[in-house]
Amino acid sequence: MKIKAVIRAVLIALVILSGAIALPILFRPFYWWHMEPFGIPEYMGLTVEQIKQAYGEMLDYCMGLSNTFSVGVLSFSESGAAHFADVRNLFILDLTVLIVAGIALGILCYVNRKKPVRLAGHIPGFWSAIGLGTGFLVVGGLVAIDFEKAFTVFHKIFFPGKDNWVFDGYEDPVIYMLPAEFFRNCGILIFAVILLSCIGLLLYDRKKA
């Protein structure tokens, strides 16, 4: 039973983490809400619809819905396209983890629906919350201290040995469509979803105690 509890705790953590990351990817209006407050259409000299089209085509490619990279009316360099190919791999990996972990968790919960699974007196979700919550409080604190440095470290970790994520706005104007403030808000959204999920799991564990 302990092994089952550990497996379930890991699956719950994976579903929450990958789901939180997937939220700003799948919910495109989250980006749309940033366009006009950030003055993106005016700064780029494009209409709201042109920005939406460029963003949509970029996401379609990064999510694996299209095999050809494009950003609407915007031009792009080979280096820029190569970076988005790397981003595509990460996005697809996250969505795959979400689907596989979600299915596995659903099957495990169904099979053991009549047999409560506990570890050290707590439901698996409790341990998922403790692990995720602790990790993201530390990460969130470091990001809050210096977002720009954290942003750079993130890219160095997930795109090792590459510098094509440093865009030249003349060759890849898509960078003007994706200001750092938008990524910051994506991070805040992801952190909030994870934190609220962890709180929910802890409250549920208390209810079941």
PyRosetta script that sets phi, psi and omega in degrees:
from pyrosetta import init, pose_from_sequence

init()
pose = pose_from_sequence("MKIKAVIRAVLIALVILSGAIALPILFRPFYWWHMEPFGIPEYMGLTVEQIKQAYGEMLDYCMGLSNTFSVGVLSFSESGAAHFADVRNLFILDLTVLIVAGIALGILCYVNRKKPVRLAGHIPGFWSAIGLGTGFLVVGGLVAIDFEKAFTVFHKIFFPGKDNWVFDGYEDPVIYMLPAEFFRNCGILIFAVILLSCIGLLLYDRKKA")
pose.set_psi(1, -33.4)
pose.set_omega(1, 179.8)
pose.set_phi(2, -63.3)
pose.set_psi(2, -40.3)
pose.set_omega(2, 179.0)
pose.set_phi(3, -63.0)
pose.set_psi(3, -42.8)
pose.set_omega(3, 178.7)
pose.set_phi(4, -62.6)
pose.set_psi(4, -39.4)
pose.set_omega(4, 179.9)
pose.set_phi(5, -65.5)
pose.set_psi(5, -41.7)
pose.set_omega(5, 179.2)
pose.set_phi(6, -64.9)
pose.set_psi(6, -44.8)
pose.set_omega(6, 179.4)
pose.set_phi(7, -60.9)
pose.set_psi(7, -43.7)
pose.set_omega(7, -179.5)
pose.set_phi(8, -65.5)
pose.set_psi(8, -39.4)
pose.set_omega(8, 179.2)
pose.set_phi(9, -62.3)
pose.set_psi(9, -43.1)
pose.set_omega(9, 179.0)
pose.set_phi(10, -64.0)
pose.set_psi(10, -43.0)
pose.set_omega(10, -179.7)
pose.set_phi(11, -64.3)
pose.set_psi(11, -41.6)
pose.set_omega(11, 178.0)
pose.set_phi(12, -61.2)
pose.set_psi(12, -44.2)
pose.set_omega(12, 179.5)
pose.set_phi(13, -62.4)
pose.set_psi(13, -41.9)
pose.set_omega(13, -179.9)
pose.set_phi(14, -65.2)
pose.set_psi(14, -40.5)
pose.set_omega(14, 179.7)
pose.set_phi(15, -64.8)
pose.set_psi(15, -44.8)
pose.set_omega(15, -180.0)
pose.set_phi(16, -64.2)
pose.set_psi(16, -47.6)
pose.set_omega(16, -177.4)
pose.set_phi(17, -64.1)
pose.set_psi(17, -52.5)
pose.set_omega(17, -178.4)
pose.set_phi(18, -67.3)
pose.set_psi(18, -33.4)
pose.set_omega(18, 178.4)
pose.set_phi(19, -68.2)
pose.set_psi(19, -40.9)
pose.set_omega(19, 178.5)
pose.set_phi(20, -64.1)
pose.set_psi(20, -41.5)
pose.set_omega(20, 178.6)
pose.set_phi(21, -66.8)
pose.set_psi(21, -36.4)
pose.set_omega(21, -177.5)
pose.set_phi(22, -72.6)
pose.set_psi(22, -23.6)
pose.set_omega(22, -174.4)
pose.set_phi(23, -56.2)
pose.set_psi(23, -54.8)
pose.set_omega(23, 179.2)
pose.set_phi(24, -68.1)
pose.set_psi(24, -17.3)
pose.set_omega(24, 176.9)
pose.set_phi(25, -78.0)
pose.set_psi(25, -45.9)
pose.set_omega(25, -175.8)
pose.set_phi(26, -80.5)
pose.set_psi(26, -32.7)
pose.set_omega(26, -176.5)
pose.set_phi(27, -94.0)
pose.set_psi(27, 85.2)
pose.set_omega(27, -173.7)
pose.set_phi(28, -63.7)
pose.set_psi(28, -31.0)
pose.set_omega(28, 177.0)
pose.set_phi(29, -56.3)
pose.set_psi(29, -22.7)
pose.set_omega(29, 178.2)
pose.set_phi(30, -59.5)
pose.set_psi(30, -37.8)
pose.set_omega(30, 176.5)
pose.set_phi(31, -74.5)
pose.set_psi(31, -42.2)
pose.set_omega(31, -178.5)
pose.set_phi(32, -55.9)
pose.set_psi(32, -37.8)
pose.set_omega(32, -178.5)
pose.set_phi(33, -65.0)
pose.set_psi(33, -18.6)
pose.set_omega(33, -178.9)
pose.set_phi(34, -90.0)
pose.set_psi(34, -19.3)
pose.set_omega(34, -169.7)
pose.set_phi(35, -58.6)
pose.set_psi(35, -58.4)
pose.set_omega(35, -175.6)
pose.set_phi(36, -73.9)
pose.set_psi(36, -41.3)
pose.set_omega(36, 176.1)
pose.set_phi(37, -58.3)
pose.set_psi(37, -33.6)
pose.set_omega(37, 178.4)
pose.set_phi(38, -86.9)
pose.set_psi(38, -4.6)
pose.set_omega(38, 178.7)
pose.set_phi(39, 66.7)
pose.set_psi(39, 30.0)
pose.set_omega(39, -175.9)
pose.set_phi(40, -65.3)
pose.set_psi(40, -47.7)
pose.set_omega(40, 179.9)
pose.set_phi(41, -58.9)
pose.set_psi(41, -44.1)
pose.set_omega(41, -179.1)
pose.set_phi(42, -65.6)
pose.set_psi(42, -43.5)
pose.set_omega(42, -178.1)
pose.set_phi(43, -64.1)
pose.set_psi(43, -37.8)
pose.set_omega(43, -177.6)
pose.set_phi(44, -90.2)
pose.set_psi(44, -10.4)
pose.set_omega(44, -179.1)
pose.set_phi(45, 70.9)
pose.set_psi(45, 32.1)
pose.set_omega(45, -179.2)
pose.set_phi(46, -123.3)
pose.set_psi(46, 160.7)
pose.set_omega(46, 177.2)
pose.set_phi(47, -81.5)
pose.set_psi(47, 164.2)
pose.set_omega(47, 177.6)
pose.set_phi(48, -59.1)
pose.set_psi(48, -41.1)
pose.set_omega(48, -179.4)
pose.set_phi(49, -65.3)
pose.set_psi(49, -37.1)
pose.set_omega(49, 177.8)
pose.set_phi(50, -66.1)
pose.set_psi(50, -38.9)
pose.set_omega(50, 177.6)
pose.set_phi(51, -66.0)
pose.set_psi(51, -44.0)
pose.set_omega(51, 179.2)
pose.set_phi(52, -60.9)
pose.set_psi(52, -41.0)
pose.set_omega(52, 179.9)
pose.set_phi(53, -64.7)
pose.set_psi(53, -45.3)
pose.set_omega(53, -179.8)
pose.set_phi(54, -62.2)
pose.set_psi(54, -44.7)
pose.set_omega(54, -179.8)
pose.set_phi(55, -65.7)
pose.set_psi(55, -41.4)
pose.set_omega(55, -179.6)
pose.set_phi(56, -63.8)
pose.set_psi(56, -43.7)
pose.set_omega(56, 179.5)
pose.set_phi(57, -65.9)
pose.set_psi(57, -38.5)
pose.set_omega(57, 178.1)
pose.set_phi(58, -62.2)
pose.set_psi(58, -46.3)
pose.set_omega(58, -179.3)
pose.set_phi(59, -67.5)
pose.set_psi(59, -38.0)
pose.set_omega(59, 177.9)
pose.set_phi(60, -56.8)
pose.set_psi(60, -41.8)
pose.set_omega(60, 179.3)
pose.set_phi(61, -68.5)
pose.set_psi(61, -46.7)
pose.set_omega(61, -176.6)
pose.set_phi(62, -66.6)
pose.set_psi(62, -25.2)
pose.set_omega(62, 179.2)
pose.set_phi(63, -90.6)
pose.set_psi(63, -2.3)
pose.set_omega(63, -180.0)
pose.set_phi(64, 84.5)
pose.set_psi(64, 11.7)
pose.set_omega(64, 179.3)
pose.set_phi(65, -83.5)
pose.set_psi(65, -14.5)
pose.set_omega(65, 177.3)
pose.set_phi(66, -138.9)
pose.set_psi(66, 144.5)
pose.set_omega(66, -179.5)
pose.set_phi(67, -95.4)
pose.set_psi(67, -3.0)
pose.set_omega(67, -178.3)
pose.set_phi(68, -120.0)
pose.set_psi(68, 126.1)
pose.set_omega(68, 180.0)
pose.set_phi(69, -75.6)
pose.set_psi(69, 134.5)
pose.set_omega(69, 176.3)
pose.set_phi(70, -157.8)
pose.set_psi(70, 155.2)
pose.set_omega(70, 179.9)
pose.set_phi(71, -136.8)
pose.set_psi(71, 54.6)
pose.set_omega(71, 177.1)
pose.set_phi(72, 60.4)
pose.set_psi(72, -128.4)
pose.set_omega(72, -177.2)
pose.set_phi(73, -81.9)
pose.set_psi(73, -4.9)
pose.set_omega(73, -176.7)
pose.set_phi(74, -80.0)
pose.set_psi(74, 146.5)
pose.set_omega(74, 175.2)
pose.set_phi(75, -86.7)
pose.set_psi(75, 165.5)
pose.set_omega(75, 177.8)
pose.set_phi(76, -156.4)
pose.set_psi(76, 156.8)
pose.set_omega(76, -179.7)
pose.set_phi(77, -97.5)
pose.set_psi(77, 167.8)
pose.set_omega(77, 176.6)
pose.set_phi(78, -63.1)
pose.set_psi(78, -38.2)
pose.set_omega(78, 179.2)
pose.set_phi(79, -63.6)
pose.set_psi(79, -43.0)
pose.set_omega(79, 178.7)
pose.set_phi(80, -63.0)
pose.set_psi(80, -44.3)
pose.set_omega(80, 179.2)
pose.set_phi(81, -63.2)
pose.set_psi(81, -36.5)
pose.set_omega(81, 179.4)
pose.set_phi(82, -63.9)
pose.set_psi(82, -37.5)
pose.set_omega(82, 178.8)
pose.set_phi(83, -65.4)
pose.set_psi(83, -42.6)
pose.set_omega(83, -179.9)
pose.set_phi(84, -68.9)
pose.set_psi(84, -24.2)
pose.set_omega(84, 173.1)
pose.set_phi(85, -66.0)
pose.set_psi(85, -38.0)
pose.set_omega(85, 176.7)
pose.set_phi(86, -68.2)
pose.set_psi(86, -40.6)
pose.set_omega(86, 177.8)
pose.set_phi(87, -62.4)
pose.set_psi(87, -40.2)
pose.set_omega(87, 178.6)
pose.set_phi(88, -55.8)
pose.set_psi(88, -44.6)
pose.set_omega(88, -179.9)
pose.set_phi(89, -60.5)
pose.set_psi(89, -41.0)
pose.set_omega(89, -179.8)
pose.set_phi(90, -69.5)
pose.set_psi(90, -41.7)
pose.set_omega(90, 179.3)
pose.set_phi(91, -62.5)
pose.set_psi(91, -47.2)
pose.set_omega(91, -178.7)
pose.set_phi(92, -64.4)
pose.set_psi(92, -37.8)
pose.set_omega(92, 177.3)
pose.set_phi(93, -61.4)
pose.set_psi(93, -45.9)
pose.set_omega(93, -179.5)
pose.set_phi(94, -62.5)
pose.set_psi(94, -45.6)
pose.set_omega(94, -179.3)
pose.set_phi(95, -65.9)
pose.set_psi(95, -35.4)
pose.set_omega(95, 178.2)
pose.set_phi(96, -66.4)
pose.set_psi(96, -44.6)
pose.set_omega(96, 177.9)
pose.set_phi(97, -59.9)
pose.set_psi(97, -43.2)
pose.set_omega(97, -179.8)
pose.set_phi(98, -60.1)
pose.set_psi(98, -46.9)
pose.set_omega(98, -177.7)
pose.set_phi(99, -68.4)
pose.set_psi(99, -49.2)
pose.set_omega(99, -177.1)
pose.set_phi(100, -65.1)
pose.set_psi(100, -47.4)
pose.set_omega(100, -179.8)
pose.set_phi(101, -64.5)
pose.set_psi(101, -37.9)
pose.set_omega(101, 179.4)
pose.set_phi(102, -64.2)
pose.set_psi(102, -44.1)
pose.set_omega(102, 178.7)
pose.set_phi(103, -65.2)
pose.set_psi(103, -45.9)
pose.set_omega(103, -179.7)
pose.set_phi(104, -61.2)
pose.set_psi(104, -41.6)
pose.set_omega(104, 179.7)
pose.set_phi(105, -65.8)
pose.set_psi(105, -42.0)
pose.set_omega(105, 178.9)
pose.set_phi(106, -61.1)
pose.set_psi(106, -43.2)
pose.set_omega(106, 179.5)
pose.set_phi(107, -64.8)
pose.set_psi(107, -45.0)
pose.set_omega(107, -178.5)
pose.set_phi(108, -63.2)
pose.set_psi(108, -41.7)
pose.set_omega(108, 179.4)
pose.set_phi(109, -66.3)
pose.set_psi(109, -37.5)
pose.set_omega(109, -179.7)
pose.set_phi(110, -68.6)
pose.set_psi(110, -44.1)
pose.set_omega(110, -178.6)
pose.set_phi(111, -63.3)
pose.set_psi(111, -36.8)
pose.set_omega(111, -177.0)
pose.set_phi(112, -105.9)
pose.set_psi(112, 25.3)
pose.set_omega(112, -174.2)
pose.set_phi(113, -63.1)
pose.set_psi(113, -26.2)
pose.set_omega(113, -178.9)
pose.set_phi(114, -100.7)
pose.set_psi(114, 1.1)
pose.set_omega(114, -178.7)
pose.set_phi(115, -124.9)
pose.set_psi(115, 97.2)
pose.set_omega(115, -180.0)
pose.set_phi(116, -55.0)
pose.set_psi(116, 131.9)
pose.set_omega(116, -179.6)
pose.set_phi(117, -107.1)
pose.set_psi(117, 126.0)
pose.set_omega(117, -179.4)
pose.set_phi(118, -135.4)
pose.set_psi(118, 156.5)
pose.set_omega(118, 177.6)
pose.set_phi(119, -136.5)
pose.set_psi(119, 115.8)
pose.set_omega(119, -177.7)
pose.set_phi(120, 55.3)
pose.set_psi(120, 37.7)
pose.set_omega(120, 175.6)
pose.set_phi(121, 84.4)
pose.set_psi(121, 2.1)
pose.set_omega(121, -178.9)
pose.set_phi(122, -124.2)
pose.set_psi(122, 152.1)
pose.set_omega(122, 175.9)
pose.set_phi(123, -69.9)
pose.set_psi(123, 156.9)
pose.set_omega(123, -178.5)
pose.set_phi(124, -54.9)
pose.set_psi(124, -34.7)
pose.set_omega(124, -179.1)
pose.set_phi(125, -61.0)
pose.set_psi(125, -29.3)
pose.set_omega(125, 177.9)
pose.set_phi(126, -60.7)
pose.set_psi(126, -46.4)
pose.set_omega(126, -178.5)
pose.set_phi(127, -70.9)
pose.set_psi(127, -32.4)
pose.set_omega(127, 174.4)
pose.set_phi(128, -61.4)
pose.set_psi(128, -45.0)
pose.set_omega(128, -179.0)
pose.set_phi(129, -64.7)
pose.set_psi(129, -41.8)
pose.set_omega(129, -179.8)
pose.set_phi(130, -63.2)
pose.set_psi(130, -46.2)
pose.set_omega(130, -179.0)
pose.set_phi(131, -65.5)
pose.set_psi(131, -51.8)
pose.set_omega(131, -179.2)
pose.set_phi(132, -65.5)
pose.set_psi(132, -45.5)
pose.set_omega(132, -177.4)
pose.set_phi(133, -60.6)
pose.set_psi(133, -45.6)
pose.set_omega(133, 179.9)
pose.set_phi(134, -63.3)
pose.set_psi(134, -46.4)
pose.set_omega(134, -179.3)
pose.set_phi(135, -60.8)
pose.set_psi(135, -43.8)
pose.set_omega(135, -175.6)
pose.set_phi(136, -80.7)
pose.set_psi(136, -22.8)
pose.set_omega(136, 172.8)
pose.set_phi(137, -66.9)
pose.set_psi(137, -39.1)
pose.set_omega(137, 177.8)
pose.set_phi(138, -67.1)
pose.set_psi(138, -49.4)
pose.set_omega(138, -179.8)
pose.set_phi(139, -62.4)
pose.set_psi(139, -44.5)
pose.set_omega(139, 179.9)
pose.set_phi(140, -61.1)
pose.set_psi(140, -37.9)
pose.set_omega(140, 178.1)
pose.set_phi(141, -64.6)
pose.set_psi(141, -42.2)
pose.set_omega(141, 179.6)
pose.set_phi(142, -66.5)
pose.set_psi(142, -40.2)
pose.set_omega(142, 179.3)
pose.set_phi(143, -65.7)
pose.set_psi(143, -41.0)
pose.set_omega(143, -179.2)
pose.set_phi(144, -64.0)
pose.set_psi(144, -33.0)
pose.set_omega(144, -179.9)
pose.set_phi(145, -67.5)
pose.set_psi(145, -43.8)
pose.set_omega(145, -178.0)
pose.set_phi(146, -151.6)
pose.set_psi(146, 89.1)
pose.set_omega(146, -176.3)
pose.set_phi(147, -62.6)
pose.set_psi(147, -43.4)
pose.set_omega(147, -176.4)
pose.set_phi(148, -61.7)
pose.set_psi(148, -42.7)
pose.set_omega(148, 179.0)
pose.set_phi(149, -66.7)
pose.set_psi(149, -41.5)
pose.set_omega(149, 179.1)
pose.set_phi(150, -62.6)
pose.set_psi(150, -37.9)
pose.set_omega(150, 179.4)
pose.set_phi(151, -63.2)
pose.set_psi(151, -42.0)
pose.set_omega(151, 179.1)
pose.set_phi(152, -67.2)
pose.set_psi(152, -44.7)
pose.set_omega(152, 179.6)
pose.set_phi(153, -61.9)
pose.set_psi(153, -40.5)
pose.set_omega(153, 178.3)
pose.set_phi(154, -56.3)
pose.set_psi(154, -47.8)
pose.set_omega(154, -178.3)
pose.set_phi(155, -67.8)
pose.set_psi(155, -35.4)
pose.set_omega(155, 179.4)
pose.set_phi(156, -68.5)
pose.set_psi(156, -31.3)
pose.set_omega(156, 179.2)
pose.set_phi(157, -75.0)
pose.set_psi(157, -47.0)
pose.set_omega(157, -174.0)
pose.set_phi(158, -89.7)
pose.set_psi(158, -13.2)
pose.set_omega(158, 175.2)
pose.set_phi(159, -129.9)
pose.set_psi(159, 61.6)
pose.set_omega(159, -174.8)
pose.set_phi(160, -60.5)
pose.set_psi(160, 135.6)
pose.set_omega(160, 176.7)
pose.set_phi(161, 74.4)
pose.set_psi(161, 8.9)
pose.set_omega(161, -178.1)
pose.set_phi(162, -121.6)
pose.set_psi(162, 149.2)
pose.set_omega(162, 176.6)
pose.set_phi(163, -128.2)
pose.set_psi(163, 12.8)
pose.set_omega(163, -178.5)
pose.set_phi(164, -74.4)
pose.set_psi(164, -1.3)
pose.set_omega(164, 175.4)
pose.set_phi(165, -82.8)
pose.set_psi(165, -8.2)
pose.set_omega(165, 173.8)
pose.set_phi(166, -90.5)
pose.set_psi(166, 100.9)
pose.set_omega(166, -171.0)
pose.set_phi(167, -86.9)
pose.set_psi(167, 146.6)
pose.set_omega(167, 169.3)
pose.set_phi(168, -96.0)
pose.set_psi(168, 115.0)
pose.set_omega(168, -175.4)
pose.set_phi(169, -59.1)
pose.set_psi(169, -25.2)
pose.set_omega(169, 179.4)
pose.set_phi(170, -73.6)
pose.set_psi(170, -38.9)
pose.set_omega(170, -179.5)
pose.set_phi(171, -86.1)
pose.set_psi(171, -32.0)
pose.set_omega(171, -178.1)
pose.set_phi(172, -130.9)
pose.set_psi(172, 77.1)
pose.set_omega(172, -178.8)
pose.set_phi(173, -63.4)
pose.set_psi(173, -8.3)
pose.set_omega(173, 177.8)
pose.set_phi(174, -58.4)
pose.set_psi(174, -25.0)
pose.set_omega(174, -179.5)
pose.set_phi(175, -62.7)
pose.set_psi(175, -30.0)
pose.set_omega(175, 178.5)
pose.set_phi(176, -73.3)
pose.set_psi(176, -19.4)
pose.set_omega(176, 179.1)
pose.set_phi(177, -82.1)
pose.set_psi(177, -16.8)
pose.set_omega(177, -175.5)
pose.set_phi(178, -125.9)
pose.set_psi(178, 72.6)
pose.set_omega(178, -179.0)
pose.set_phi(179, -66.0)
pose.set_psi(179, 156.7)
pose.set_omega(179, -179.1)
pose.set_phi(180, -58.2)
pose.set_psi(180, -32.1)
pose.set_omega(180, -179.3)
pose.set_phi(181, -62.7)
pose.set_psi(181, -32.6)
pose.set_omega(181, 178.0)
pose.set_phi(182, -66.9)
pose.set_psi(182, -44.2)
pose.set_omega(182, 178.0)
pose.set_phi(183, -64.1)
pose.set_psi(183, -36.3)
pose.set_omega(183, 176.5)
pose.set_phi(184, -59.8)
pose.set_psi(184, -45.2)
pose.set_omega(184, -179.5)
pose.set_phi(185, -68.4)
pose.set_psi(185, -31.7)
pose.set_omega(185, 174.1)
pose.set_phi(186, -62.6)
pose.set_psi(186, -42.6)
pose.set_omega(186, 178.6)
pose.set_phi(187, -62.6)
pose.set_psi(187, -40.7)
pose.set_omega(187, 178.9)
pose.set_phi(188, -63.9)
pose.set_psi(188, -42.5)
pose.set_omega(188, 178.9)
pose.set_phi(189, -62.1)
pose.set_psi(189, -47.1)
pose.set_omega(189, 179.8)
pose.set_phi(190, -60.6)
pose.set_psi(190, -46.0)
pose.set_omega(190, -180.0)
pose.set_phi(191, -61.5)
pose.set_psi(191, -43.3)
pose.set_omega(191, -178.4)
pose.set_phi(192, -64.0)
pose.set_psi(192, -43.0)
pose.set_omega(192, 179.8)
pose.set_phi(193, -62.9)
pose.set_psi(193, -44.0)
pose.set_omega(193, 179.4)
pose.set_phi(194, -65.0)
pose.set_psi(194, -44.4)
pose.set_omega(194, -178.9)
pose.set_phi(195, -63.4)
pose.set_psi(195, -45.2)
pose.set_omega(195, 179.5)
pose.set_phi(196, -66.0)
pose.set_psi(196, -37.0)
pose.set_omega(196, 177.8)
pose.set_phi(197, -64.1)
pose.set_psi(197, -42.0)
pose.set_omega(197, 179.7)
pose.set_phi(198, -64.8)
pose.set_psi(198, -42.3)
pose.set_omega(198, 178.4)
pose.set_phi(199, -62.3)
pose.set_psi(199, -42.7)
pose.set_omega(199, 178.3)
pose.set_phi(200, -60.4)
pose.set_psi(200, -42.5)
pose.set_omega(200, 179.3)
pose.set_phi(201, -65.5)
pose.set_psi(201, -40.5)
pose.set_omega(201, 179.5)
pose.set_phi(202, -66.0)
pose.set_psi(202, -39.7)
pose.set_omega(202, 177.6)
pose.set_phi(203, -67.4)
pose.set_psi(203, -38.6)
pose.set_omega(203, 178.9)
pose.set_phi(204, -65.7)
pose.set_psi(204, -40.1)
pose.set_omega(204, 178.2)
pose.set_phi(205, -63.1)
pose.set_psi(205, -39.8)
pose.set_omega(205, 179.0)
pose.set_phi(206, -64.8)
pose.set_psi(206, -37.9)
pose.set_omega(206, 179.4)
pose.set_phi(207, -65.9)
pose.set_psi(207, -35.8)
pose.set_omega(207, -177.9)
pose.set_phi(208, -83.2)
pose.set_psi(208, -8.9)
pose.set_omega(208, -176.6)
pose.set_phi(209, -65.8)
pose.dump_pdb("model.pdb")
